[in-house]
Amino acid sequence: MPPLSRPTDGTATLASFSSRLLATSRKETRPLLRLTLPICGAQLAQAGMSVVDVIMTGRLSATDLAAVSVGSSLWMPLMLFITGTLMGLTPIVAQLLGGGRTAGIRPSVHQALWIALVLGIAAAVLLWFTVMPIFRLMAVPEEVAERAAAYLAAVAFGMPGVALFQALRAFSDGMNHTRPSLWISLVGLGVNIPSNFVLIYGGEGLTGLFGDWLPGSVQDLPALGALGCGIATAFSMWVMCLAMITYTRRSHAYGDIVLWHSPTLPRWPLIGELLHVGVPIGVAIFVEVTLFTLIALFIASLGEVTVAAHQVALNYTSILFMLPLSLGMALTVRVGNTLGQGRPDAARLVAWYGILMALAVAGLNSLLLWLTAEPVIGLYTHDSEVQRLTLTLVGLAMIFQVSDSLQVNLAGALRGYKDTRIIMLITVLSYWLVGLGGGHWLGSHGLFGWVGPLGVHGYWIGLIGGLSIAAVLLGKRLRRISKATSNGQIEIPSK
């Protein structure tokens, strides 16, 4: 009888890694969820502000709604670039905390605040002085352009405030303390709703809600429409900023780190490190946002039913995306903490366990899409033609849940290693070349004569391709860098 074959070294190594991954799951599930859920709540609350703006201005007039929609397409990418750039602070703080080098955290946060202030002011200047030429280039109707410019001029005042808030949020997240961003984002939403109502609808709206007993001065308040929406947005941004400053000053949750004393002047080496880690994140997020903006522009010529179905499907799936996105942000913190502790092998296990959790989240999102698509689409529109087309797009969205969840969490794990430039390069290649370029070709020309032009479905198939390529390339990068760091071939960053 021939001897039984013995497992190869590769099989044994895989079995050993799997058993250690199982042990990691017992220790990491709770910390990851404890970080993820508040981040997800904060993301939803901030997204809720945009939803409220659209709903409230839409009830006033179509022109004000168009002004806010067009204006948002300009300031939102700017804000997300700033947010992404400041997210570079999170892995830096996480590694310093994990390594017990807490004395380096305060000066790093101060440098991030300087960067936030400069970026916020620069964004405000851009919104004040460059929007009208852009609107003319986009052939925006004159009345819509004027109201959008007024809306953006008001929002511009809030850009430094939201930038400072995001810097402090990145610090707090890196300290494993994600709940403040949730509660303060809810405060911002709570301020935004009544501010919007008063400033958009004015005294007439208040009288219609509360009756004629209101004082004459209140009843005479002007309805500012889109301008009022911009003022309310800026006000909410500064409320969130001041609330975060107050919390980080008074809370004992940050141990012996006292941010608000002995201000640190700009230190170019620290600023350079922050920008080295953060700017690629900001660019990657900007590329992702502009991908969806450009797709919306390309399909605008396909008719109002197609545009409506695309927007409904995109809005619905974007809400579900908040959970894998938040898990990726939490994974950055956990990987950074573990690396800072000088445990590269454990960091590798944490990273790959996070990827397994991302797969579980993708399965959950796909199940939710399967079970809730029809009733949820019915809440958006009663048009049967739009509903049917939206259902087909949601079917495609179910396919890319896996690649979308994987790519955002692979990127989150790589950020924990401070490996962000490769994310930017992969994002540009996958999203713009494969996702946008391939989608536009399929939508406009089809597949080399075998299949005719696919319209909006071609663009969504392009998204599947782009996200899948990103997931594969980011997976290869994480495998390489986590293994090399674990084997000592790449030194763990010491600051």
C-alpha positions in Angstrom: 0.0 0.0 0.0 1.5 3.4 -1.0 2.2 5.8 1.8 -0.2 8.6 2.4 0.9 11.8 0.8 2.1 14.4 3.3 0.9 18.1 3.1 3.2 20.4 1.2 4.8 23.3 3.0 2.4 25.7 1.2 -0.6 23.7 2.4 0.7 23.7 6.0 1.4 27.4 5.8 -2.1 28.1 4.6 -3.6 26.0 7.3 -1.5 27.8 10.0 -2.5 31.2 8.6 -6.2 30.1 8.6 -6.0 29.0 12.2 -4.4 32.2 13.3 -7.0 34.2 11.3 -9.7 32.3 13.2 -8.1 33.2 16.5 -7.8 36.9 15.3 -11.6 36.9 14.5 -12.4 36.2 18.2 -10.3 39.2 19.3 -11.0 41.7 16.5 -14.7 41.4 15.7 -15.9 43.5 18.6 -13.2 46.3 18.3 -13.9 46.6 14.6 -17.6 46.8 15.0 -17.2 49.3 17.9 -15.3 51.6 15.6 -17.4 50.9 12.5 -20.9 51.5 13.6 -20.4 55.1 14.9 -18.5 56.0 11.8 -21.4 54.6 9.7 -23.9 56.7 11.7 -21.8 59.8 11.2 -21.6 59.2 7.4 -25.3 58.7 7.2 -26.0 61.9 9.2 -23.7 63.9 7.0 -25.3 62.4 3.9 -28.7 63.3 5.4 -27.8 67.0 5.3 -27.6 66.8 1.5 -30.9 64.9 1.3 -32.6 67.6 3.4 -31.2 70.4 1.2 -32.6 68.7 -1.9 -36.0 68.0 -0.4 -36.5 71.4 1.1 -35.3 73.5 -1.9 -37.3 71.2 -4.2 -40.5 72.1 -2.3 -39.8 75.8 -3.0 -39.1 75.8 -6.7 -37.5 73.8 -9.5 -35.1 76.7 -10.1 -33.8 76.6 -6.5 -33.6 72.8 -6.6 -31.5 73.0 -9.8 -29.3 75.7 -8.2 -28.5 73.6 -5.1 -28.0 70.5 -7.2 -25.6 72.2 -9.6 -23.8 74.0 -6.7 -23.4 70.8 -4.7 -21.7 69.2 -7.7 -18.9 71.8 -7.2 -18.4 72.1 -3.5 -18.9 68.5 -2.5 -15.9 67.2 -4.5 -13.8 70.0 -2.9 -14.9 69.0 0.5 -14.3 65.3 -0.1 -10.8 66.1 -1.4 -10.1 68.0 1.8 -11.6 65.2 3.9 -9.5 62.6 2.2 -6.3 64.6 2.6 -7.0 65.1 6.3 -7.7 61.3 6.7 -3.9 60.9 6.4 -3.8 62.0 10.1 -5.8 58.9 11.2 -3.1 56.2 10.5 -0.4 58.5 11.8 -2.3 59.0 15.1 -3.2 55.3 15.2 0.4 54.2 14.9 1.7 56.7 17.5 -1.0 55.5 19.9 -0.3 51.9 19.3 3.4 52.4 19.9 2.9 54.4 23.1 4.4 57.5 21.5 1.6 59.8 22.5 3.8 62.8 22.9 4.0 63.0 19.1 0.2 63.1 18.6 -0.5 66.7 19.7 2.1 68.4 17.3 0.8 66.1 14.4 -2.8 67.2 15.1 -1.7 70.9 15.2 -0.1 70.5 11.7 -3.3 68.9 10.4 -5.2 71.9 11.7 -2.9 74.2 9.8 -3.4 72.2 6.7 -7.2 72.2 7.2 -7.2 76.0 7.6 -5.3 76.5 4.4 -7.4 74.0 2.4 -10.6 75.4 3.8 -9.7 79.0 2.9 -8.5 77.9 -0.6 -11.7 76.1 -1.2 -13.7 79.2 -0.1 -11.7 81.4 -2.5 -12.4 79.0 -5.4 -16.1 79.0 -4.6 -16.2 82.8 -4.5 -14.3 83.6 -7.6 -14.4 80.7 -10.1 -17.9 79.3 -10.3 -19.5 81.7 -12.8 -17.0 80.8 -15.6 -17.6 77.1 -14.9 -21.4 77.6 -15.1 -21.0 79.4 -18.5 -18.8 76.6 -19.7 -21.5 74.1 -18.6 -24.2 76.2 -20.3 -26.2 76.5 -17.0 -29.3 78.7 -17.5 -28.7 82.2 -16.3 -31.2 82.2 -13.4 -30.0 78.9 -12.1 -26.4 80.0 -12.4 -27.0 83.2 -10.4 -28.8 81.3 -7.6 -26.2 78.6 -7.6 -23.4 81.2 -7.3 -25.2 82.8 -4.4 -25.6 79.4 -2.7 -21.9 78.6 -3.2 -20.9 82.0 -1.9 -22.7 81.3 1.3 -21.4 77.7 1.6 -17.8 79.0 1.1 -17.9 80.7 4.5 -18.4 77.2 6.1 -15.5 75.5 4.3 -12.8 76.4 6.8 -15.1 75.2 9.6 -15.8 71.8 8.0 -12.1 71.3 7.2 -11.2 71.9 10.9 -14.0 69.5 11.9 -12.6 66.8 9.6 -9.1 67.2 11.0 -10.3 66.8 14.6 -12.5 63.9 13.5 -9.4 62.2 11.9 -7.6 62.6 15.2 -10.5 61.2 17.3 -10.9 58.2 14.9 -7.2 57.5 15.2 -7.5 57.5 19.0 -10.1 54.6 18.7 -12.8 57.1 19.7 -15.3 57.3 16.8 -18.5 58.2 18.7 -17.9 62.0 18.8 -18.2 62.2 15.0 -21.5 60.4 15.2 -23.1 62.6 17.9 -21.7 65.8 16.5 -22.8 64.9 12.9 -26.3 64.4 14.4 -26.1 67.8 16.0 -25.2 69.3 12.6 -28.2 67.6 11.0 -30.4 68.8 13.9 -29.2 72.4 13.3 -29.4 72.1 9.5 -33.1 71.2 9.3 -34.6 74.2 11.2 -32.1 76.6 9.8 -33.0 75.4 6.3 -36.7 75.9 7.0 -36.3 79.4 8.3 -33.9 80.6 5.7 -35.3 78.9 2.6 -39.0 79.6 3.2 -38.8 82.7 5.4 -41.8 84.2 7.3 -44.3 82.7 4.9 -43.1 79.2 5.7 -43.1 79.8 9.4 -46.6 81.3 9.3 -47.9 78.3 7.3 -46.4 76.0 10.0 -47.2 77.8 13.2 -50.1 80.2 12.3 -50.7 84.0 12.2 -49.9 84.6 15.9 -46.2 85.0 15.1 -44.8 88.5 15.5 -44.8 90.7 12.4 -41.0 90.8 12.3 -40.9 87.0 12.0 -43.7 86.9 9.4 -41.7 89.5 7.3 -38.6 87.3 7.1 -37.6 86.9 3.4 -37.6 83.5 1.7 -34.0 83.2 0.5 -34.3 79.9 -1.3 -31.0 78.5 -2.5 -29.1 81.3 -0.8 -30.8 80.5 2.5 -29.9 76.8 2.0 -26.2 77.8 1.6 -26.3 80.0 4.7 -27.8 77.1 6.7 -25.2 74.7 5.4 -22.3 77.0 6.4 -23.9 77.6 9.8 -24.1 73.8 10.4 -20.5 73.4 9.4 -19.3 75.9 12.0 -21.6 74.4 14.7 -20.0 71.0 14.1 -16.5 72.5 14.1 -17.1 74.4 17.4 -18.8 71.3 19.0 -15.8 69.2 18.1 -13.3 71.7 19.4 -15.3 71.9 22.7 -15.5 68.1 23.0 -11.8 67.5 22.3 -10.9 70.3 24.8 -13.1 69.0 27.7 -13.4 65.3 27.2 -11.1 62.9 29.2 -11.5 60.2 26.6 -8.1 61.1 25.0 -6.0 60.4 28.1 -3.0 62.6 28.7 -3.2 64.2 25.2 -4.2 67.8 25.7 -4.6 69.4 22.3 -5.6 72.9 23.2 -2.5 74.4 24.8 0.9 75.5 23.6 0.0 75.8 19.9 2.6 74.3 17.6 3.7 76.5 14.7 4.0 75.0 11.3 6.6 72.3 11.1 7.4 71.4 7.6 8.6 67.8 8.2 5.4 66.9 9.9 3.3 68.8 7.3 5.2 66.9 4.6 4.5 63.6 6.2 0.8 64.4 6.6 0.5 65.5 2.9 2.6 62.5 1.8 0.0 60.2 3.4 -3.1 62.3 2.9 -3.0 63.9 -0.5 -3.2 60.6 -2.4 -6.2 59.7 -0.3 -7.8 63.0 -1.2 -7.0 62.5 -4.9 -8.4 58.9 -4.8 -11.7 60.1 -3.3 -11.9 63.0 -5.8 -11.4 60.6 -8.7 -14.2 58.3 -7.4 -16.6 61.3 -7.0 -15.8 62.7 -10.4 -16.4 59.2 -11.9 -20.0 59.3 -10.9 -20.4 63.0 -11.8 -19.0 62.3 -15.4 -21.3 59.3 -15.8 -24.3 61.4 -14.9 -23.3 63.9 -17.5 -22.8 61.3 -20.2 -26.2 59.6 -19.6 -28.0 63.0 -19.5 -28.6 62.7 -23.3 -30.3 59.3 -22.9 -33.6 60.7 -21.7 -35.3 61.6 -18.5 -36.4 58.1 -17.7 -32.9 56.8 -17.9 -31.5 59.7 -15.9 -34.1 59.2 -13.2 -33.5 55.5 -13.0 -29.8 56.0 -12.7 -30.1 58.5 -9.9 -32.5 56.4 -7.9 -30.4 53.3 -8.2 -27.2 55.2 -7.4 -28.7 57.0 -4.4 -30.1 53.7 -3.0 -26.8 51.8 -3.4 -24.8 54.8 -2.1 -26.7 54.5 1.2 -25.8 50.8 1.5 -22.2 51.6 0.6 -21.8 53.5 3.9 -21.4 50.3 5.9 -18.4 48.9 3.9 -16.9 52.4 3.7 -17.1 52.8 7.5 -15.6 49.3 8.0 -12.7 50.4 5.8 -12.1 53.5 7.9 -12.2 51.4 11.1 -9.7 48.9 9.5 -7.3 51.8 8.9 -7.3 52.5 12.7 -6.9 48.8 13.8 -4.1 48.1 11.3 -2.3 51.3 12.3 -2.7 50.6 16.0 -1.3 47.1 15.6 1.6 48.2 13.5 2.4 50.9 16.0 2.6 48.3 18.7 5.4 46.6 16.7 3.4 43.6 15.8 3.5 43.4 12.0 2.4 39.7 11.8 -0.7 40.5 13.9 -1.4 43.6 11.7 -1.4 41.3 8.7 -4.0 39.1 10.3 -6.1 42.1 11.3 -6.0 43.4 7.7 -7.1 40.1 6.2 -9.7 39.5 8.8 -11.1 42.9 7.9 -11.3 41.8 4.3 -13.3 38.7 5.3 -15.7 40.9 7.2 -16.0 43.1 4.1 -17.1 40.0 2.2 -19.8 39.3 4.8 -20.9 42.9 4.6 -21.1 42.6 0.8 -23.3 39.5 1.2 -25.6 41.4 3.6 -25.9 44.4 1.2 -26.7 42.1 -1.7 -29.4 40.4 0.4 -30.9 43.7 1.3 -31.0 44.8 -2.3 -32.7 41.5 -3.3 -35.3 41.8 -0.5 -36.0 45.5 -0.5 -35.4 46.8 -4.1 -39.0 47.0 -5.2 -40.6 48.7 -2.1 -37.7 51.1 -1.8 -37.8 52.1 -5.5 -41.5 52.6 -5.0 -40.7 55.3 -2.4 -38.6 57.2 -4.9 -41.0 57.1 -7.9 -44.4 55.9 -9.0 -43.4 55.9 -12.7 -43.6 52.2 -13.8 -41.1 52.7 -16.6 -38.5 54.3 -14.2 -39.2 51.5 -11.7 -38.5 48.7 -14.2 -35.3 50.3 -15.5 -34.1 51.0 -11.9 -34.7 47.3 -11.0 -32.3 46.2 -13.8 -29.7 48.6 -12.6 -30.1 47.4 -9.0 -29.5 43.9 -10.3 -26.1 45.0 -11.7 -25.5 46.7 -8.3 -25.9 43.4 -6.6 -23.1 42.0 -8.7 -20.6 44.8 -7.8 -21.3 44.7 -4.0 -18.4 42.2 -3.5 -15.8 44.1 -5.6 -17.0 47.5 -4.1 -16.8 46.3 -0.5 -13.4 44.6 -1.1 -11.8 47.5 -2.8 -12.8 50.1 -0.2 -11.6 47.8 2.7 -8.4 46.8 0.9 -7.7 50.5 0.5 -8.5 51.0 4.2 -6.1 48.3 5.3 -3.3 49.8 3.0 -3.9 53.3 4.6 -3.2 51.6 8.0 0.3 50.9 6.5 0.5 54.5 5.3 0.7 53.1 1.8 -1.6 55.5 0.0 0.1 56.5 -3.3 -0.5 53.1 -4.8 -4.2 53.5 -3.9 -4.3 56.7 -5.9 -2.6 55.2 -8.9 -4.9 52.1 -8.9 -8.0 54.3 -8.4 -7.1 56.5 -11.4 -6.4 53.5 -13.6 -9.4 51.4 -12.5 -12.1 54.1 -12.2 -11.3 56.4 -15.1 -9.7 54.1 -17.7 -11.7 50.9 -17.1 -14.8 52.1 -15.3 -15.5 55.4 -17.2 -13.7 54.6 -20.4 -14.9 51.1 -20.7 -18.4 52.0 -19.6 -18.7 54.9 -22.1 -17.5 52.5 -24.9 -20.1 49.9 -23.9 -22.8 52.5 -23.5 -22.2 54.2 -26.8 -20.7 51.5 -29.1 -21.4 48.1 -27.6 -18.9 45.3 -27.8 -17.0 45.1 -31.1 -20.1 44.5 -33.2 -21.2 41.4 -31.1 -23.5 43.5 -28.9 -25.1 46.9 -29.7 -24.8 50.0 -27.6 -25.9 49.1 -24.1 -26.9 52.7 -22.9 -27.0 53.2 -19.2 -26.4 49.4 -18.6 -23.0 49.8 -20.3 -21.9 52.4 -17.8 -22.9 50.2 -14.9 -21.1 47.2 -16.4 -18.1 49.5 -16.7 -18.5 50.2 -13.0 -18.4 46.5 -12.3 -15.2 46.2 -14.3 -13.5 49.2 -12.7 -14.3 48.1 -9.2 -13.2 44.5 -9.9 -9.9 45.6 -11.3 -9.4 47.9 -8.3 -10.1 45.1 -5.9 -7.7 42.7 -7.6 -4.8 45.2 -7.8 -5.3 46.4 -4.2 -5.5 42.8 -3.0 -2.2 42.0 -4.7 -0.7 45.2 -3.1 -1.9 44.3 0.4 -0.7 40.8 0.1 2.8 42.0 -0.9 3.2 44.8 1.6 1.6 42.9 4.6 3.8 39.9 3.9 7.0 41.9 3.4 6.3 43.9 6.6 5.6 40.7 8.6 8.8 39.2 7.3 10.8 42.3 8.2 11.6 43.1 4.6 9.8 46.5 5.0 10.5 48.5 8.2 7.4 49.6 10.2 7.2 53.4 10.1 8.4 54.8 13.4 6.6 58.1 13.4 
